[in-house]
Amino acid sequence: MSKGILLVNLGSPDSPSVPDVRRYLNQFLMDGRVIDVAWPLRRLLVGLILIKRPVESGHAYEKIWTKDGSPLVVTSKHIRTDLQLRVNVPVELGMRYQNPSIESAVKNLVAKGAKDVLLIPLFPHYAMSSYESAVVRVQEVAAQVAPQMKLTVQPPYFDAPDFIAALVASASEFLKQDYDHLLFSYHGIPERHLRKSDPTGCHCLKVENCCEIASPAQATCYRAQCFATTAAFVKLAGVPKEKYSVSFQSRLGRDPWLKPYTDYELVRLAQEGKKRMLVICPAFVSDCLETIEEIGMRGCADFLAASGKEFTRIPCMNEHPRWISALENMVTSFLKQS
């Protein structure tokens, strides 16, 4: 059976213009796995958000936009090209929201004769609002466009040796700097998402030190997987225990999200005397609005305003050769299965 590879990332507006940003935000926020309330209430909430947010987000996107477009989309396309040069099966790229669409990617694979496809979500950790949403959408599209297609899903790889090695390799030059603290800033999710994803219904955020206690819940626990990534990274990189911590960014709305919050932590750490700060964002494999603007611009400004002296954002893995090798190894493993 002819094989193929489908990479899926989150997506981006087609441009920083307000109409394009509004279109993107509407599709993103109306996903029932992002704002997980009944459709009528979700429609109302999203309608309220879309009154002002597209203008604010449009200004933010303008700050990071490149001559080729959105950094997330441009980098993802380069990753697809780099991976295609290393494997002898077709590789396509789709975005969960906007373009290039998942539909176009699946149709391209069909046109190239691929009937046995490996889906690699470009999300290392399991979360219903990212990894799960992407997988379900690909399954829906494949059922409509190519019902004969066999789909294999790459499991979350948050602590896979290849992923950790690539993450450390991409950060190695920055870790040689003389720094006071390394902050691991992961994308946040609402606490209720953890509870919804807990198959036991009685572990996540209900047991003291839940992430440190082995449980079936951890297979779908975003928080535990973020801590696992951090533990594997600092072990391989040799980061002293007293020189790092974990926080969560990009919260939306008033419901409680995973804590501690990155923006608060940057101020607290600066005021506690951590003058030279490194920040890494391991939940993102490609730089985007949340890493470049939220952390690299606003986070930096908050840290310096709170008496910090030096702020360095460690870029995402982007097109680092070790990351491409990690993806290649996923493909090789898939091809060996039959």
N, C-alpha and C positions, 0 to 999 in steps of 0.2 A: 504494500500500500504506500503510495507517495506521501512523503512527510513534508511538514512545513512548520514554521515558528511564528508565533504572534506575540509581539511585545505590546503591552498596554500601560500607558501612563495616565495621569489625571486629566491634563488638557489645559487650555488657556483661551482667552478671547482671541478672535482673529485679528484684532487691533486694539489699541488703547482707547478708541473712541467710545463715548458713552453708550451708543446703541449696541455696539459689539460686546461691551462689558456687561450691559444689562442682559443681553441674550445668553451670555455664558453663565452669569450668576443665576439667572432663572432656571436654566437646565440643571445646574449644579445643586442649587438649594431645593429644587422640587424633587430631587431624588429622595425617595422614602427611607433610604438608609443613611442619609445625611441629616435631614430634619425628620425624625421618625415619629411623626404624629399623624393623625387622620388627615386625609387629603383636604377637606374643607378648611381645617385650621392651618394646615401647611400652606395652602394657597393664600390665606389671609396674612400669615406671618411673612411669607416671601414677598407679598405685595407691599407690605410696610417697609421691609428691608430695601426693596428696589426703588423707594422714593429718593433716598440720598446715597446709598452705597455705590451705585454705578459711577457717580461723579467722583467720589472719594477714591474708589479703586482705580478709576481711569487715570487719575493723577499719579497714583502709585505705579501703575503699569508704565506710564510715560517715562518714569525715572529709570526703568530697567530695560526698556524696549531697545532692541538692536536693529541694525539696518536690514537684517534677515528675518526679524520678527521676534516672537516670544522666546526668551532663553530656554524655557522648558521644552518647547516644541522643537526649536533648532537643535538643541543638544540631543534630544531623543532621536531625531532623524539621523544625526551623526552616529549615534550608538547603533542604530539599525544598520547603517552602511558599514560601520566597522565590523559588526558581527557577521554581516553577509559575506565580507571578504574572507572570513575564517571558516565558514561552513558551506557545504555543497547542497543545502536545501534552501528553498525560498524563505526569506525573513520579511515580515510585514510589521508595520507599526500602526496602532490605533489609539485614539484618545477617548477616555471615558466620556468626556464632554467636549463638544465642538470638533475641530478638525486637526489632523486627518481622522475621520470617523472610524469606529470599529466596523461599521457596515462596509465601508470601502476596503478596509484591510482584509476582511473575511472574503469579500468578492474577489480581491486580487489573488488571494491564496487559492481559491477555487479555480480561477482562470489559469493559474500556474500548475494545476493538477494536484494540489495538496488535498489529501483526504484524511490524513492522520496528523493532527496539529498539536504542538506543545504551546500552551498559553503560559507566558511568563509575565505575571503582573510586576510592574516596576515599583512595587511596594514591598519592602523586606518583611514587614510586620503585618499580622492579621488585624484588621479593623473592619467593622461592617460598613463604614463610610468610605473606604478606599479599596482594600483588597477584595472584600466580599462583593461590593458593588460592581467592581470591574469584572469579576468572574461571572456573576449572574448575568450581567449585560451581554457578555460574549456568548454565554450559553443561549440566551434568548435570540440573539442575532443569528447564531449558527443554526438554531432550530428552524428559523424562518428562511434563511438564505441557502443553507447547505445542510439539510437534515441528515444527509448521509455521512457528514463529517464526524470523525472520532476526535474527541477533545480530551487532552491530558493536561491537567493543571499543575504547574510547579508549586509545591507547598511553600509556605513562608520560609525564608532563608535567613532570618534574623541573627542566628548564631552559627550559620554554616561556615566552616573554615575558609572557603574561598571568598565569601563575602567579607568576613572579618579581616582577612589578609589584605583584600583590596582596599577596604576602608582605612586600615592602618597605613598601607603604602601611600595612599593619596594624602594622608595627613602627616607623613613622616617629617617632611622638611619644616613644617610649622612646629612640630613637637620638639625640634632641636632648639627652638627659641628659648630664651629665659623668661618663663611665664610664672605667674603666681597661682593661676587657677584655670582648669579646663572645664567648661560647662557643656554638658551634653543636652542640647535643646531638641526635644522631639515634638512633632506636631501633636497638639492636644486633641482629646475627644471628650464628649460629655461623660460623666461618671455613669449615667444610665446605660450607655452603650456597652460598658464593661459588664454590667449586670445582665443585659439582654443577651450578650454573647456567652455567658457562663452556662454550659450545659448542665451543670450540677444544680444551679439555682441557689447555692448556699455557700459559695466560696469567695468570689471576687468582691472585695470591699466589705465582706461580712465576717471574715476571719482575720484576726490580728496578724500582721505581717504575711498577708495572704500570698504575696508574690514569692516569698521565701519557702513556702510549704508546697511540696509536690502535689499536684492535683490535675485531673483530666481537664480542668478549666483552663489551664495554661496553654493548651493547644490553640485556643481562640482568645487568649487574654493579651490585649495590646500592651498593657502596662508591664506585665511580667516579661513579655518579649523585649520591650525596650530596656528593662534592667538587665536581661540576659545579653543583649548586644553590648551594653556598657561594660559588663563584667568581662566579656570575652575580649573586648577592645583593650581595656586597661591592662589585662593580663599579658596580651601579646605585645603591647607597646611599652609595657613597664612603667605605667603611670602610677605614682605613689597614691595610696588611699586618701591622704589628706589633701591632694591637689585636684580633685575632681568632684563633680556632683551632677545631678540630673534635674531637668526642669521640662516644662511643657508650654508650648506657645500656640498662638493663632486661635484663641478661644472666640466664640461668637455667642451672643445672647447672655442671659442672666442665670441660666442653670449652672450648677457646679460642674466644672471640668476638672480634669486631672491636675493635681497640684504637685509641687509648687509651680507658680506661673513664671515663665522666663523673664518677662519685663520686671516683675517684682524682684526676682533673684539677682538680676544684673545690678539693680540699685543697692540691694542689701549687701551683696558681695563687695561692691565698691566701697560702701560705707564701713565695711568690716576690715578694710585695708588691702583687699585684693586689687592691686593697682594695674597689673598686666594680665589681661584676660584673653583667653582663647575660647572660641565658641565653635562647636561642631554640631551638625544637624543630621544625624544618621538615618532618620526616617525618610529623607529625601535622597534619591540617587542622582538627581539632576537639579542644578540650581534653578530657582524660580522666584516668584514674588515673595514668598515666605522666607526664603533664605537671604536673597540679595537686599530687598527693601526692608522687610520687617526686622531682620537681625542685623544685617550689614549697615543699614542706615539708621533706622529708628532705635534699634538696640544699642548701637554704638553711641548715639547721641545721649541716650538715657544713662549709659554707663559713665561717660565722660562728665556729664552734668552732675553725677553723684560723687565726683572726686576721683574717678578712675583716671588712669594716665595713658594706658595703651590698650587698644582693643583690636583684636584680629579675628576675623571670621574665616574659618577654614572652609574652602570651597567644597562642594559636594564631589563625589567621585567623577561625575560627568563622563568624559571619554577616557579616563585613565586606563592604560593597557591592562592593569591587573583586574579591573572591573570587567572589561571586555573578555578577558580570559575566564573569569568566573561565569559569565553568561555562556561562553563557548563550552565550558565543562558541563553546564546544565543541558545544553543541546546534545553534546556527545553522549551523555548518560541516557538521554531520551532515545537517541538513534540506536543505541546498543540493546534497547529493550526488546527489539524484534528483528 
